[in-house]
């Protein structure tokens, strides 16, 4: 998508503090962190929301989760725990219309559910 902020970050048109990248995913520090560790995992393929997933996107979503697990271990937050969050659409708290997985940790997080 031409004007998508996350697509521009994936293409390195907008600078970001990238902490992980592979063929399908870019992960970078959130510019407005809600925890000591707050990293966004973004597929390079533009998909607007979880609600817009197609059959065949299962591997991509799984890859996001495994990349988050890898970085949680690398950042040393795996032992005490962390949170993974997908926000979906406006009422779900999604601000950028491009699927992204939040990794939050490095501190005790308040329960929300």
Secondary structure as the mmCIF struct_conf table of DSSP 4:
data_model
#
loop_
_struct_conf.conf_type_id
_struct_conf.id
_struct_conf.beg_label_comp_id
_struct_conf.beg_label_asym_id
_struct_conf.beg_label_seq_id
_struct_conf.end_label_comp_id
_struct_conf.end_label_asym_id
_struct_conf.end_label_seq_id
TURN_TY1_P TURN_TY1_P1 UNK A 2 UNK A 3
HELX_RH_AL_P HELX_RH_AL_P1 UNK A 5 UNK A 10
TURN_TY1_P TURN_TY1_P2 UNK A 11 UNK A 12
BEND BEND1 UNK A 13 UNK A 14
STRN STRN1 UNK A 18 UNK A 21
BEND BEND2 UNK A 23 UNK A 24
STRN STRN2 UNK A 25 UNK A 29
TURN_TY1_P TURN_TY1_P3 UNK A 31 UNK A 32
BEND BEND3 UNK A 34 UNK A 36
STRN STRN3 UNK A 37 UNK A 43
BEND BEND4 UNK A 44 UNK A 45
HELX_RH_3T_P HELX_RH_3T_P1 UNK A 50 UNK A 52
TURN_TY1_P TURN_TY1_P4 UNK A 55 UNK A 56
HELX_RH_AL_P HELX_RH_AL_P2 UNK A 58 UNK A 74
TURN_TY1_P TURN_TY1_P5 UNK A 75 UNK A 76
TURN_TY1_P TURN_TY1_P6 UNK A 78 UNK A 80
STRN STRN4 UNK A 82 UNK A 86
TURN_TY1_P TURN_TY1_P7 UNK A 89 UNK A 89
HELX_RH_3T_P HELX_RH_3T_P2 UNK A 90 UNK A 92
TURN_TY1_P TURN_TY1_P8 UNK A 93 UNK A 93
BEND BEND5 UNK A 96 UNK A 98
STRN STRN5 UNK A 100 UNK A 105
BEND BEND6 UNK A 106 UNK A 107
HELX_LH_PP_P HELX_LH_PP_P1 UNK A 108 UNK A 111
#
